[in-house]
Amino acid sequence: MDLSVSTSHSQSLVDLPDSAILGIMFCLEAEDLARFGTLNHRLKRISGDLRLWEYICLRLWPGCRVELYNGDWARLCRSRKALPAAFPKLKDRVSLQQASAGADGQSDLDQVAFEDVMHVVFSIGVLMARDERKNVARSLEYADYSQTFVELLKASPTCMVKFFRDTREIMDDYDFWGLGYVRWQDMPWRRQVPAALTSREDRSAIEFTMEIIRPGQLGPKLCGAQAALYGALTQDIDAAIRSAQEESADLMVAVPLGMPRSHWWYFLTPTFVGQRC
């Protein structure tokens, strides 16, 4: 009987082939073999200890919230492991910013923290566009992320307006010696945020913001005056972008992979999606 087993560092005890385990059993006395048969039940009982799962979860995701799972650390771990690896970490960044904002008794964010949240919004949007199985959209983690983001958005209207205006001012940052817009590379993600926030597109295209802001269906989440202001600021940004495109034929920015075609504002013709302008 061939009992040889690879000693690769990438393998663990659970990777042992059945033939190797059977070979070990052949070497056991009857009494030891009977004890070996109870090992599976013992391991199941021991691995069910929530202290073990708490340790694993906090090691992987220091900002995770077990309250979403009624204190069940094992369920939290299984749920997060079923999601794209980047999503829990991005989501925890938003939760951390919310916790930091509330630490001093204030619910709003400073501008640096708000910009970080907006970048996370963009990153999650791209991630969800790639998630064909929609695992993220159906998860408790996504529902918690959406609620946290809505609360931050409503508590930080000044930061939001400044974000729009700063995005517009990027278009004025032109290098006459280098003959180019200095921060044009920042425009795709910054412009995609308001595109997502004011979307009317189908839910399947970009689900992560459909319940946050949508013109005509704002509900209690955002007042009409705020939506109108954001819309006007977005139009100002678009006018600056069109002007820049007319003045320069060398604005080369790659499309973020996974961004839905219908939401890509940058290109003059949609047939270029997936390429450079």
C-alpha positions in Angstrom: 0.0 0.0 0.0 1.4 3.4 -1.0 1.3 5.7 2.0 3.4 8.5 0.5 2.0 11.9 1.1 3.1 15.2 -0.4 4.8 17.5 2.2 4.0 20.7 0.4 3.5 23.7 2.8 0.3 24.5 1.0 -1.4 21.4 2.4 -2.8 20.8 5.9 -4.2 17.8 7.8 -7.5 18.0 6.1 -5.8 17.6 2.7 -4.5 14.1 3.6 -5.8 11.6 1.0 -8.2 8.8 2.1 -5.5 6.2 1.4 -3.1 7.9 3.9 -5.7 8.0 6.6 -6.6 4.4 5.9 -3.0 3.5 6.2 -2.8 5.1 9.6 -5.9 3.1 10.7 -4.2 -0.1 9.7 -1.4 0.6 12.1 -3.8 1.1 15.1 -4.8 -1.5 17.7 -8.5 -2.3 17.9 -9.0 -0.1 21.1 -7.2 2.8 19.5 -9.2 2.4 16.3 -12.4 2.7 18.3 -11.2 5.9 19.9 -10.1 7.2 16.6 -13.7 6.7 15.4 -15.0 9.2 18.0 -12.5 11.9 17.0 -14.9 13.3 14.4 -17.6 14.0 17.0 -15.1 15.6 19.3 -13.7 17.9 16.6 -17.2 19.0 15.7 -17.9 19.8 19.3 -14.6 21.7 19.9 -14.8 23.6 16.6 -18.3 24.8 17.6 -16.8 26.9 20.5 -17.7 30.5 19.7 -14.4 31.7 21.3 -12.6 30.1 18.4 -14.8 31.8 15.8 -14.6 35.1 17.5 -10.8 34.9 17.4 -10.8 34.0 13.7 -13.3 36.8 12.8 -11.5 39.5 14.7 -8.2 38.5 13.3 -9.5 38.6 9.7 -11.9 41.6 10.1 -11.1 43.8 13.2 -14.1 46.0 12.4 -16.7 43.3 12.0 -20.1 43.5 13.9 -21.4 40.3 15.3 -24.6 42.1 16.3 -25.8 41.6 12.8 -25.8 37.8 13.4 -27.2 37.8 16.9 -23.8 37.1 18.5 -23.1 34.1 16.2 -19.4 34.4 15.3 -19.5 31.2 13.2 -22.3 32.4 11.1 -20.5 35.8 10.6 -17.4 34.0 9.4 -19.3 31.8 7.0 -21.3 34.7 5.6 -18.3 36.9 5.1 -16.2 34.1 3.5 -19.0 33.7 0.9 -18.5 37.3 -0.2 -15.8 38.8 -2.5 -12.8 39.2 -0.2 -12.5 42.9 -0.7 -16.1 43.8 0.3 -16.0 43.1 4.0 -12.8 45.2 4.4 -14.3 48.1 2.3 -17.5 47.9 4.3 -15.7 48.0 7.6 -13.9 51.2 6.5 -17.2 52.9 6.2 -18.3 51.6 9.6 -15.0 52.7 11.1 -15.5 56.3 9.8 -19.0 56.3 11.3 -17.7 55.2 14.6 -14.9 57.8 14.5 -17.3 60.5 13.7 -19.5 59.6 16.6 -16.7 59.4 19.1 -16.7 63.1 19.8 -20.4 63.4 19.9 -20.7 64.6 16.3 -22.4 62.5 13.6 -20.8 64.2 10.6 -17.5 63.5 9.1 -14.5 65.7 8.4 -13.7 66.3 4.8 -10.8 63.8 4.6 -12.9 61.0 6.1 -15.8 61.9 3.8 -13.6 61.6 0.8 -12.4 58.2 2.0 -16.0 57.1 2.3 -16.8 58.3 -1.2 -13.8 56.4 -2.6 -15.1 53.3 -0.8 -18.6 53.8 -2.4 -17.0 53.9 -5.8 -14.9 50.7 -5.1 -17.9 48.8 -3.8 -19.9 49.9 -6.9 -17.2 48.4 -9.2 -17.0 45.3 -7.1 -20.8 44.7 -7.2 -20.9 45.3 -10.9 -18.5 42.3 -11.2 -20.5 40.2 -8.7 -22.7 38.2 -11.2 -24.2 36.0 -8.5 -25.3 39.1 -6.5 -24.0 37.6 -3.3 -23.1 41.0 -2.0 -26.5 42.6 -2.7 -28.3 39.8 -0.8 -26.1 39.8 2.3 -26.7 41.3 5.7 -23.3 43.0 5.4 -24.6 45.0 2.4 -27.8 46.0 4.1 -25.8 47.3 7.1 -23.4 49.1 4.7 -26.2 50.8 2.9 -27.8 52.0 6.2 -24.5 53.3 7.5 -23.8 55.1 4.3 -27.2 56.7 4.2 -26.8 57.9 7.8 -23.4 59.4 7.0 -24.7 61.1 3.8 -27.6 62.7 5.6 -25.3 63.8 8.5 -22.7 65.4 6.3 -24.4 67.6 3.7 -21.6 70.2 3.9 -19.0 67.6 3.1 -21.0 66.3 0.2 -21.4 69.8 -1.4 -17.7 70.4 -1.0 -16.9 67.0 -2.6 -18.9 68.1 -5.7 -17.3 71.5 -5.8 -13.8 70.1 -5.3 -14.5 67.7 -8.2 -15.4 70.6 -10.4 -12.3 72.6 -9.4 -10.1 69.7 -10.5 -11.0 70.8 -14.1 -9.3 74.1 -13.5 -6.0 72.6 -12.4 -4.3 72.8 -15.8 -0.5 72.5 -16.3 0.4 74.9 -19.1 4.0 73.6 -19.2 3.0 70.0 -19.2 0.0 70.7 -21.4 -2.4 68.6 -19.4 -4.9 68.5 -16.5 -2.9 67.7 -13.4 -5.6 65.6 -11.6 -7.6 64.2 -14.6 -6.8 60.7 -13.3 -9.0 61.5 -10.2 -12.0 62.4 -12.3 -13.4 58.9 -13.1 -14.0 57.8 -9.5 -15.1 61.2 -8.4 -17.5 61.7 -11.2 -18.9 58.2 -10.9 -20.0 58.8 -7.3 -22.7 61.4 -8.2 -23.6 59.3 -11.3 -24.4 56.4 -8.9 -26.1 58.6 -6.4 -28.5 60.1 -8.9 -29.0 57.0 -11.0 -32.3 56.1 -12.7 -30.9 52.9 -14.2 -32.1 49.4 -13.7 -31.3 47.8 -10.3 -29.3 45.1 -12.0 -26.8 47.6 -13.3 -25.6 49.3 -10.1 -27.6 48.1 -7.1 -25.5 49.5 -4.4 -27.0 53.0 -4.6 -30.5 52.6 -5.9 -32.0 52.8 -2.4 -29.9 55.8 -1.4 -30.8 58.6 -3.8 -32.9 58.4 -6.9 -34.6 61.5 -8.4 -38.4 61.2 -8.0 -38.2 58.4 -5.4 -36.2 59.9 -2.6 -38.6 59.0 0.2 -37.4 59.9 3.7 -33.7 59.3 3.0 -32.8 62.6 1.3 -34.8 65.8 0.9 -35.7 67.1 -2.6 -33.7 70.3 -2.0 -30.5 68.3 -1.5 -31.1 66.2 -4.6 -31.8 69.2 -6.7 -28.5 70.9 -5.4 -26.5 67.7 -6.1 -28.0 67.6 -9.6 -27.1 71.2 -10.4 -23.5 70.6 -9.1 -23.3 67.5 -11.3 -24.3 69.4 -14.4 -21.6 72.0 -13.6 -19.0 69.2 -13.4 -20.2 67.7 -16.7 -20.0 71.1 -18.4 -16.3 71.4 -17.3 -15.6 67.8 -18.5 -17.1 68.5 -21.9 -15.0 71.7 -22.2 -11.9 69.8 -21.2 -12.6 67.1 -23.7 -13.0 69.7 -26.5 -9.7 71.4 -25.6 -7.6 68.3 -25.2 -7.5 65.1 -27.3 -5.0 63.4 -24.9 -7.1 62.8 -21.8 -6.3 59.1 -21.4 -8.1 57.4 -18.5 -8.8 53.7 -18.4 -12.3 52.5 -17.6 -12.5 50.9 -14.2 -13.1 47.2 -14.8 -16.6 46.1 -13.9 -18.2 49.5 -14.2 -21.7 49.1 -15.8 -21.8 50.4 -19.4 -24.9 52.5 -18.8 -23.2 54.4 -15.9 -20.0 55.3 -17.7 -20.3 59.0 -18.2 -16.7 59.6 -19.5 -16.8 58.4 -23.1 -18.3 60.4 -25.9 -19.4 57.1 -27.6 -20.4 54.1 -25.5 -18.7 51.7 -27.9 -15.4 52.4 -26.3 -16.3 50.9 -22.9 -13.6 48.6 -21.9 -10.9 50.5 -23.8 -9.2 53.9 -23.5 -10.7 57.1 -24.8 
